Structures are given as C-alpha cells and as structure tokens.
Amino acid sequence: MAKFLFVYHGGNPPANPAEAKAVMDAWGAWFGSMGVAVIDGGNPVGPSSTVTSDGALMHGGGANPASGYSLIEASSLADAHQKAARCPLLKAGGTIEIAQSMDM
C-alpha cells in the first residue's frame, strides 16, 4: 500500500456552532469510513507563507494556500481519489490536492 498526502485548500467555515458540530461529525464519519487507511488524520493549518527560490518569505501562501492536510494509505491514485471524493471539505467549496508520498 502507498501513502498519499491530501492537502486541503479552501472551504467555507461553519456559520454557527450547530453547523460546526455537523461539519466535525461529517469529518469524523469520513475518517471512520476509511479505518486503518488513515495514517495521520492531520489538522487544519493557519495562514500560509511561501519561501521563494531566492530564500525570501512571501506571506499569503500563493494563489491557493493550504487549509489542512492528512496522510492516507491507498492502493493506487485511483483508490486515493475515491477516498478523497467523499471528503466533507468538497461540500464546503474546498479542493483536495493528492500527492503520493515517496519512501526514501
């Protein structure tokens, strides 16, 4: 099995405490549906910055800054895609970048 990094981008924040609970419950159910494939459920992240090729620090994280991450085990990119396609972030207008983690 391969490891895939899911990098979350965007998504609309919950509007109230009841919506926040529903969102957290949806994430819990999604992670639960993947069982042991969830290597690291990850976390949301704060504001992004980018270190440019000349070593300078650019605040804002670029055009599509990361909003969180997870590390998921999957048999293939197609399997990782199938898992990501059920993520609650997509219903909140976010996107997911998928990259296979290469063991070195």
KEDODREN-54224 format. One line per 3 residues: number of its first residue (from 1); for each residue z negated, y, x negated of N, C-alpha, C, O, CB. Coordinates in steps of 0.05 Angstrom, whole numbers. Glycine has a CB too. Layout:
# KEDODREN-54224
NUM) Z,Y,X,Z,Y,X,Z,Y,X,Z,Y,X,Z,Y,X | ...
END
This chain:
# KEDODREN-54224
1) 0,-24,-17,0,0,0,0,25,-18,-13,26,-39,-24,0,19 | 15,45,-9,16,70,-24,-3,90,-11,-12,87,12,45,81,-23 | -9,111,-27,-26,133,-17,-8,157,-12,10,163,-28,-49,140,-37
4) -13,171,10,3,194,17,-16,218,22,-36,216,36,20,189,42 | -9,240,10,-24,265,14,-11,279,38,13,284,39,-23,283,-11 | -28,284,58,-20,300,81,-31,328,76,-55,332,74,-31,288,108
7) -13,348,74,-21,376,71,-15,390,97,8,391,106,-6,390,47 | -36,400,110,-33,413,136,-27,442,132,-38,455,115,-58,409,153 | -9,452,149,-1,481,149,-4,492,177,5,480,196,28,484,137
10) -16,515,179,-17,530,204,-34,517,225,-53,502,220,11,533,214 | -26,522,250,-41,513,273,-57,536,284,-67,553,270,-60,490,265 | -60,536,310,-75,557,324,-104,548,327,-110,526,335,-63,563,352
13) -123,566,320,-151,559,322,-160,557,351,-148,569,369,-169,580,308 | -180,541,356,-191,538,384,-200,565,394,-211,582,379,-214,517,385 | -197,570,420,-204,595,432,-233,598,440,-243,620,443,-186,600,456
16) -247,575,444,-274,576,453,-288,550,444,-275,531,435,-276,579,484 | -315,548,447,-330,525,439,-321,498,452,-320,477,439,-359,529,444 | -314,500,477,-305,475,491,-278,466,479,-274,442,475,-301,480,521
19) -260,484,474,-235,477,461,-239,466,433,-226,447,424,-215,501,461 | -258,478,418,-264,469,391,-275,440,392,-267,424,375,-285,487,378 | -291,434,411,-302,406,414,-279,387,420,-278,365,409,-323,405,435
22) -261,395,438,-239,378,445,-221,373,421,-211,351,417,-222,391,468 | -216,394,405,-200,391,381,-213,372,361,-200,354,350,-195,418,367 | -239,375,356,-254,358,338,-254,329,348,-251,310,332,-282,368,334
25) -257,325,374,-256,298,385,-228,286,381,-226,262,375,-263,299,415 | -207,302,384,-180,292,380,-175,284,351,-163,263,346,-159,313,388 | -185,300,332,-183,292,304,-198,267,298,-189,249,284,-193,315,286
28) -223,264,309,-239,240,305,-225,216,316,-225,194,304,-266,243,319 | -212,218,340,-198,196,352,-173,189,335,-167,165,331,-189,203,380 | -159,209,324,-136,204,308,-144,189,282,-131,169,275,-121,230,301
31) -164,199,268,-173,186,244,-183,157,251,-177,138,236,-196,201,231 | -197,154,273,-207,128,281,-184,109,287,-187,85,281,-224,131,306 | -162,119,297,-139,101,303,-126,90,278,-112,69,279,-118,116,320
34) -130,103,255,-119,94,230,-137,76,214,-129,64,195,-110,118,213 | -163,75,222,-182,57,209,-184,61,179,-187,83,170,-175,29,215 | -182,38,165,-185,39,135,-162,52,121,-164,57,97,-188,11,125
37) -141,59,135,-119,74,122,-127,102,114,-114,115,98,-95,75,141 | -149,112,126,-159,139,119,-176,136,93,-199,127,94,-176,151,142 | -164,143,71,-178,142,45,-197,165,42,-220,162,34,-157,142,21
40) -187,189,49,-204,213,49,-194,230,72,-172,241,71,-202,228,21 | -211,234,92,-203,250,115,-198,279,108,-185,293,123,-225,248,136 | -208,288,85,-203,315,76,-219,335,90,-240,329,101,-174,321,79
43) -209,359,90,-223,382,102,-203,404,107,-181,405,95,-246,392,83 | -211,423,124,-196,448,125,-200,463,99,-219,457,84,-204,466,150 | -183,482,92,-186,498,68,-186,527,75,-176,535,96,-163,491,47
46) -197,543,57,-198,572,61,-172,585,52,-152,571,48,-221,584,45 | -172,611,50,-148,625,42,-136,615,16,-152,610,-3,-153,655,40 | -110,612,15,-97,601,-9,-88,623,-28,-84,646,-20,-72,585,-1
49) -86,616,-53,-75,632,-74,-56,615,-90,-60,590,-90,-97,646,-92 | -37,627,-104,-18,612,-120,-18,622,-148,-18,646,-153,11,614,-108 | -19,604,-168,-16,611,-196,14,609,-202,26,588,-200,-33,593,-215
52) 26,632,-209,55,633,-214,61,622,-242,43,618,-258,65,662,-211 | 87,618,-248,95,606,-273,87,623,-298,84,612,-320,125,602,-274 | 82,649,-294,72,665,-316,42,666,-317,31,681,-333,84,693,-314
55) 29,651,-301,0,649,-301,-15,669,-283,-39,669,-282,-10,653,-329 | 0,687,-270,-12,707,-253,-22,694,-227,-12,673,-219,8,729,-246 | -41,707,-214,-52,697,-189,-41,713,-166,-44,738,-165,-83,698,-189
58) -28,699,-147,-17,713,-124,-33,704,-100,-35,681,-93,14,705,-120 | -45,724,-86,-62,718,-63,-44,713,-38,-23,725,-36,-82,741,-58 | -54,696,-20,-39,692,4,-26,664,6,-18,656,27,-19,713,8
61) -23,650,-16,-13,623,-16,16,620,-10,25,597,-4,-28,608,4 | 32,640,-10,61,638,-6,68,639,24,52,647,40,70,612,-17 | 92,630,30,103,633,57,89,615,77,88,622,101,132,627,56
64) 79,592,69,68,573,87,42,561,75,43,538,67,88,550,95 | 20,576,74,-3,567,60,-16,542,73,-14,538,97,-24,589,59 | -29,526,56,-42,502,65,-66,510,83,-79,530,78,-52,485,42
67) -72,493,104,-95,498,120,-115,474,119,-137,475,130,-87,503,149 | -106,452,105,-124,429,102,-108,406,89,-85,409,82,-135,420,128 | -122,384,85,-109,360,73,-124,335,81,-146,335,91,-110,363,42
70) -110,312,77,-121,285,80,-106,267,60,-84,273,52,-120,274,109 | -119,245,53,-106,225,36,-106,199,53,-127,188,60,-120,220,9 | -82,189,59,-78,167,78,-62,144,64,-43,150,49,-63,177,103
73) -70,120,69,-56,97,59,-35,88,79,-40,87,103,-75,73,53 | -11,83,69,11,74,87,30,56,71,31,58,46,27,99,98 | 44,39,85,62,20,72,88,33,62,102,22,45,69,-3,90
76) 95,56,73,120,70,66,119,98,77,101,106,92,145,54,78 | 139,114,70,142,141,81,145,139,111,133,156,125,165,156,68 | 160,120,121,163,117,150,137,112,164,131,122,185,183,94,156
79) 120,95,151,93,89,162,76,114,161,62,120,181,80,66,147 | 77,129,139,61,154,137,71,174,158,54,187,170,64,166,108 | 97,176,162,108,194,182,98,186,210,90,203,226,139,193,182
82) 98,160,216,88,151,242,59,158,246,51,166,268,92,120,244 | 43,156,225,15,163,227,12,194,231,-3,203,248,-1,154,202 | 27,209,215,25,239,217,34,249,244,24,269,254,41,251,194
85) 54,236,255,66,245,281,46,246,304,51,259,324,89,228,288 | 23,232,301,2,232,322,-21,252,316,-40,253,331,-9,204,324 | -18,268,295,-39,286,287,-43,308,307,-23,320,316,-33,298,259
88) -68,315,315,-73,336,334,-63,364,325,-58,381,342,-102,337,340 | -60,368,299,-51,394,289,-24,401,300,-18,425,305,-51,395,259 | -7,382,304,20,387,314,20,399,342,37,416,348,37,360,314
91) 1,391,358,-1,403,385,-11,431,384,-8,446,404,-20,386,403 | -23,439,362,-33,467,358,-13,484,343,-20,506,335,-60,466,343 | 12,475,341,33,490,328,34,488,298,50,502,285,29,518,335
94) 18,470,286,19,466,257,40,447,248,54,434,264,-8,457,247 | 42,444,222,61,424,210,46,408,189,24,416,180,86,438,198 | 58,386,181,46,369,160,66,363,139,88,353,145,35,343,173
97) 59,369,114,75,361,91,65,335,81,41,331,78,74,384,69 | 83,316,76,75,289,67,87,285,39,110,289,34,86,267,86 | 70,276,20,78,270,-7,64,245,-16,40,242,-13,73,294,-26
100) 80,226,-27,67,202,-38,52,209,-64,63,222,-81,89,180,-43 | 28,199,-65,11,202,-89,20,181,-109,20,157,-103,-19,201,-82 | 26,189,-133,36,170,-153,13,162,-172,0,180,-184,59,182,-170
103) 7,137,-174,-14,127,-192,-4,130,-220,18,122,-226,-22,98,-185 | -21,140,-237,-13,143,-265,-32,127,-283,-29,127,-307,-15,173,-274
END
